[in-house]
Amino acid sequence: MRRSLAGVALAVTSMVALSFLIPLAALVMSLVKEQSVTAAEQRAAALAPVLTLTTDPSALRESAASLDATEHLVVHLPDAQPLGNSQAPKALLERAQQGRESISRQIPSGWICLQPVVLPGDRVAVIENFVPEEELTRGVKASWAVMVLLAVGLIGGSVLVADRLGSKVVRSSQRLAQASRTLGEGNLDTRVDPMGPKELRDAGVAFNAMAHRMTELLAIERELVADLSHRLRTPLTALHLASERMAGTPESARVEAAVHALETELQAIITAARTPLAVSPMGHGMRSGDTTTTVQPAPGAGPSGPRCEAAEVVRRRTSFWAVLAEQQDRPCSLDVTQEPTAVSLSDDDIAAVVDALIGNVFRHTAPGTPFGVRVVRTAHAVELIVEDAGPGIPEPERALSRGSSTGSSGLGLDIARRAAAVTGGSMHIAQAPRGGAHITVAFALAPSLLSERRPRMSRRRPTWPRRRS
């Protein structure tokens, strides 16, 4: 923008300067020529009274020398040689003598002025004053040089002023753009100092108001999530009491374990919701129930960012769901690689993905439908594969749209997709060998593992356990 403004100032000022400079240069040249010719005519007219008084050559030479030191003033006496070095053409001289008319005209070598003077006896003498070409343009080049310097100074000053004004606009725009990028990266404390033209100052004030309001809305939403989660503790307490009354029965230990796990998950949601905004790589501090949306940071967190072993988290969460699968008579298989599976996400984020994918199996397939979970290590990623023998997903693209799935909130697959995108990975939905859904979530490996040589990996397919009779 600065270059554009400077170019506009240069073009406009140059055109204005030229529009004045060219006529002014011609006017200066014309004035200098006119002054030289007028001076020559005045010298010739001043010698005429002397010629009417005397025709003595010595007196005339002395008078001519006093009027014109350059000896260009010549007197043509009748029937005598001219007093001086004449430059007048013969035709013009005869015309002035015979016609008795004053002549002032341009000749090839300069300008000639002829002034006839009538002497006693009706004789005619002619006073000649010659102005050389250099006298007609004396001082013109110097005047032109001064005008050119003034024009260059004017153009340079206008470009400098335009550049300074443009720098203020550009600086304000750059700061506003940088603040927008910083806010988009998740730094909700970003504000700008309004500066520059009135329009940009108004934009800066509006940006600060938007950022402040955004922070308030996110804080209110997170507090609401925390409060709603806290309200679930009352039914959990009732479940605890019910499990205590069931003490001694075969189901009591299992119910107590499930209630304890649910309480742990609920506490994690409350804790995450009460933490400062935008502290998680996925842009939220809660688990799968969080609907707060912020801009995700660039893929690949640094060494100081979150990191976990994806295989361990998947194994732990699958074991939790295996209890419910056993109650519904669902065959469940787990195949986890033994290689390092470090990814740039926290344990809670990976657990949210596993819970979302396996939870979808329980919600959308009939009891007794088998499913399997696999964790595979590739050269650059860790792949989490969840497949089942249910009806499958007829519209994968629509299923990935948050909140658009029929009969569900549409959040589960979106949580998995966002978690993969944070690490630089991807998510793919296909059909399983048994006709159900085959969901592959690829998490990019943590930076520390990318430089390691990939060991030989196991690609063993899971075996589906037979249903118990």
CORSULSUL-V738918 format. One record per residue. PHI is phi in whole degrees, -180 to 180 (999 if undefined). PSI is psi as a letter, one per 40 degrees, with the letter a starting at -180 (* if undefined). D_LAST is the distance of its C-alpha to the last C-alpha in Angstrom with 1 decimal. Layout:
# CORSULSUL-V738918
{{PHI,PSI,D_LAST} {PHI,PSI,D_LAST}}
This chain:
# CORSULSUL-V738918
{{999,d,76.9} {-60,d,79.7} {-65,d,80.8} {-66,d,80.7} {-63,d,82.8} {-65,d,85.3} {-65,d,85.5} {-64,d,86.2} {-62,d,88.9} {-63,d,90.4} {-66,d,90.6} {-65,d,92.1} {-66,d,94.6} {-64,d,95.7} {-64,d,96.4} {-64,d,98.3} {-64,d,100.3} {-66,d,101.2} {-63,d,102.2} {-95,d,104.7} {-70,d,105.6} {-65,d,106.8} {-63,d,109.3} {-67,d,110.4} {-64,d,111.2} {-64,d,113.2} {-66,d,115.0} {-62,d,115.9} {-63,d,117.4} {-66,d,119.4} {-67,d,120.7} {-63,d,121.9} {-64,d,123.6} {-65,d,125.3} {-65,d,126.5} {-66,d,128.0} {-66,d,129.8} {-62,d,131.0} {-64,d,132.5} {-65,d,134.3} {-64,d,135.8} {-67,d,136.9} {-65,d,138.6} {-65,d,140.4} {-68,d,141.5} {-71,d,142.8} {-83,e,145.1} {-61,d,146.6} {-62,d,149.1} {-66,d,150.3} {-68,d,151.0} {-74,d,153.2} {-90,d,155.3} {-151,i,155.8} {-117,e,155.2} {-68,h,156.1} {-60,d,153.5} {-66,d,153.3} {-67,d,152.8} {-68,d,150.1} {-64,d,148.3} {-67,d,148.4} {-67,d,147.1} {-65,d,144.3} {-66,d,143.3} {-72,d,143.1} {-87,d,140.8} {-141,h,138.6} {-73,e,138.3} {-84,e,136.4} {62,f,139.5} {-95,e,137.8} {-91,h,140.4} {-122,i,143.1} {-114,h,146.3} {-103,h,147.7} {-84,i,151.5} {-66,h,153.4} {57,f,155.2} {-151,i,153.9} {-73,i,151.1} {-64,i,147.9} {-86,g,147.8} {131,i,144.5} {-88,h,141.8} {-80,i,141.0} {-117,e,137.6} {-77,h,138.3} {-61,i,138.2} {-62,d,141.8} {-66,d,140.8} {-67,d,139.5} {-67,d,142.6} {-65,d,145.0} {-64,d,143.0} {-68,d,143.3} {-73,d,147.1} {-82,d,148.0} {-88,e,145.7} {53,f,146.1} {-123,i,142.3} {-76,h,139.9} {-126,h,137.1} {-135,h,133.8} {-150,i,131.5} {-79,h,128.8} {-122,i,130.0} {-54,d,128.1} {-98,e,128.9} {162,b,128.6} {-131,h,130.3} {-118,h,134.0} {-123,h,136.1} {-119,h,139.6} {-122,h,141.9} {-76,i,145.4} {-132,h,148.4} {-84,h,151.7} {-99,i,154.8} {-56,i,158.4} {86,e,160.0} {59,f,156.9} {-95,i,155.3} {-123,h,151.5} {-107,i,149.7} {-124,h,145.9} {-97,h,143.8} {-112,h,140.7} {-131,h,137.7} {-102,h,134.9} {-114,h,131.4} {-64,i,129.4} {-60,d,125.8} {-66,d,124.5} {-72,d,126.3} {-71,d,124.5} {-119,e,121.0} {-66,h,122.0} {85,e,119.1} {-68,d,116.7} {-63,d,114.4} {-65,d,114.3} {-64,d,113.5} {-63,d,110.7} {-62,d,109.3} {-64,d,109.3} {-66,d,107.5} {-64,d,104.9} {-62,d,104.2} {-63,d,103.9} {-65,d,101.5} {-62,d,99.4} {-62,d,99.3} {-64,d,98.4} {-65,d,95.5} {-62,d,94.3} {-65,d,94.5} {-67,d,92.5} {-64,d,89.8} {-63,d,89.6} {-63,d,89.4} {-63,d,86.7} {-66,d,84.7} {-65,d,84.9} {-65,d,83.9} {-65,d,81.0} {-64,d,79.9} {-66,d,79.4} {-65,d,77.3} {-65,d,75.3} {-63,d,74.8} {-64,d,73.6} {-65,d,71.2} {-64,d,69.8} {-65,d,69.2} {-67,d,67.4} {-66,d,65.3} {-64,d,64.4} {-64,d,63.5} {-65,d,61.3} {-64,d,59.5} {-64,d,59.2} {-65,d,57.8} {-66,d,55.3} {-79,e,54.2} {111,e,53.2} {-84,g,56.4} {-76,e,56.8} {-87,e,60.0} {-68,h,61.9} {-139,i,65.1} {-119,i,68.2} {-95,h,71.9} {-57,h,73.3} {-153,i,76.2} {89,a,78.1} {-62,i,79.2} {-58,d,78.5} {-63,d,75.6} {-71,d,73.8} {-64,d,74.5} {-63,d,72.9} {-65,d,69.9} {-65,d,69.6} {-63,d,69.8} {-65,d,67.2} {-63,d,64.9} {-63,d,65.3} {-65,d,64.6} {-64,d,61.5} {-63,d,60.2} {-64,d,60.9} {-66,d,59.2} {-62,d,56.2} {-63,d,55.9} {-63,d,56.3} {-65,d,53.6} {-66,d,51.1} {-64,d,51.9} {-63,d,51.5} {-65,d,48.1} {-68,d,46.8} {-63,d,48.2} {-64,d,46.5} {-62,d,43.1} {-63,d,43.7} {-66,d,44.7} {-65,d,41.7} {-65,d,39.4} {-65,d,41.4} {-67,d,40.8} {-74,e,37.1} {-67,d,37.8} {-64,d,38.4} {-65,d,34.9} {-66,d,33.7} {-63,d,35.9} {-62,d,34.4} {-66,d,30.9} {-61,d,32.3} {-64,d,33.7} {-65,d,30.5} {-68,d,28.6} {-68,d,31.4} {-69,d,31.1} {-88,e,27.4} {-56,h,28.5} {98,e,26.9} {-89,i,23.5} {-63,d,20.3} {-88,e,20.4} {-64,d,24.1} {-64,d,24.2} {-68,d,21.7} {-65,d,23.8} {-62,d,27.0} {-64,d,26.0} {-65,d,25.1} {-66,d,28.4} {-65,d,30.4} {-63,d,29.1} {-65,d,30.0} {-66,d,33.4} {-63,d,34.1} {-64,d,33.4} {-65,d,35.7} {-65,d,38.4} {-64,d,38.3} {-65,d,38.8} {-64,d,41.8} {-64,d,43.3} {-66,d,43.1} {-69,d,44.6} {-90,e,47.5} {-79,i,48.4} {-58,i,51.2} {-68,i,50.6} {57,f,49.5} {-104,e,48.6} {-101,i,45.3} {-58,d,45.3} {-83,e,43.2} {85,e,46.1} {-150,i,44.4} {-108,e,43.6} {-112,i,40.4} {-93,a,36.8} {-64,e,34.9} {-84,e,36.4} {-76,h,40.0} {-113,e,41.8} {-71,h,45.1} {-117,h,46.3} {-131,i,48.9} {-73,h,50.1} {-80,i,48.1} {-74,i,50.0} {-64,i,50.5} {-61,i,47.7} {83,g,47.6} {-69,i,48.4} {-76,a,51.0} {-60,d,50.7} {-88,e,51.1} {-81,i,48.3} {-67,i,44.7} {-161,i,42.5} {-155,i,39.0} {-89,h,36.5} {-62,d,34.1} {-63,d,31.4} {-68,d,31.4} {-66,d,31.2} {-63,d,28.3} {-63,d,26.4} {-68,d,27.2} {-72,d,26.2} {-67,d,23.0} {-63,d,22.0} {-64,d,23.0} {-73,d,20.8} {-64,d,17.8} {-64,d,17.7} {-67,d,17.4} {-64,d,14.9} {-66,d,12.5} {-66,d,13.3} {-92,e,12.6} {60,f,9.3} {-98,h,11.7} {-64,h,11.6} {-133,h,15.2} {-119,i,17.6} {-136,h,21.2} {-130,h,24.0} {-120,h,27.4} {-66,i,30.6} {-94,e,32.6} {-82,i,35.9} {-61,h,37.9} {-132,f,36.9} {-71,h,39.6} {-131,i,40.3} {-88,f,42.9} {-141,i,40.7} {-82,i,39.9} {-58,d,36.6} {-63,d,36.4} {-68,d,36.9} {-65,d,34.2} {-63,d,31.8} {-63,d,32.7} {-66,d,31.9} {-62,d,28.4} {-62,d,27.7} {-66,d,29.1} {-71,d,27.0} {-71,d,23.6} {-60,d,24.5} {-63,d,25.2} {-62,d,21.6} {-70,d,20.3} {-79,d,23.1} {-113,e,23.1} {-127,i,19.5} {-73,i,16.8} {-55,i,14.0} {93,e,11.1} {-76,h,13.9} {-73,i,14.1} {-150,i,17.5} {-139,i,19.7} {-128,h,22.9} {-132,i,25.6} {-126,h,29.1} {-122,h,31.6} {-100,h,35.2} {-111,a,37.8} {-65,d,41.6} {-128,e,42.4} {-151,i,39.2} {-114,h,35.8} {-102,h,33.2} {-101,h,30.2} {-118,h,27.6} {-123,h,24.8} {-136,i,22.8} {-142,i,19.8} {-107,f,18.3} {-84,a,19.6} {-76,e,22.8} {83,a,25.1} {-115,h,28.6} {-70,d,31.0} {-126,g,34.2} {-60,d,34.1} {-64,d,37.7} {-69,d,37.5} {-65,d,34.4} {-82,e,36.6} {-81,h,39.3} {-63,h,39.2} {83,e,38.6} {-104,e,38.5} {-72,h,34.8} {-75,h,33.9} {83,e,31.7} {-151,i,31.9} {-78,e,34.7} {75,e,34.7} {-89,d,35.3} {-60,d,32.2} {-66,d,33.0} {-67,d,36.7} {-62,d,36.2} {-64,d,34.6} {-64,d,37.3} {-66,d,40.1} {-64,d,38.8} {-65,d,38.8} {-65,d,42.3} {-61,d,43.7} {-86,e,43.2} {94,e,44.4} {-96,a,40.9} {-152,i,39.2} {-136,h,36.0} {-137,h,34.5} {-115,h,31.9} {-139,a,30.5} {-103,h,27.6} {-74,i,24.5} {-55,d,23.5} {-92,e,20.6} {97,e,23.0} {-86,a,22.6} {-82,i,25.1} {-128,h,26.5} {-109,h,28.8} {-118,h,31.1} {-113,h,33.4} {-103,h,36.1} {-102,h,38.1} {-66,i,41.4} {-64,i,41.8} {-62,i,44.1} {-55,d,47.7} {-67,d,47.8} {-94,e,45.1} {-67,d,46.6} {-84,e,49.4} {-77,i,47.2} {-74,h,46.5} {-72,h,43.0} {-76,i,41.1} {-69,h,38.8} {-110,i,35.6} {-90,h,32.0} {-114,f,30.5} {-64,h,27.1} {-79,i,24.5} {-74,i,21.2} {-107,h,18.0} {-85,h,15.0} {-64,i,12.0} {-72,i,8.9} {-69,i,6.3} {-75,i,3.8} {-86,*,0.0}}
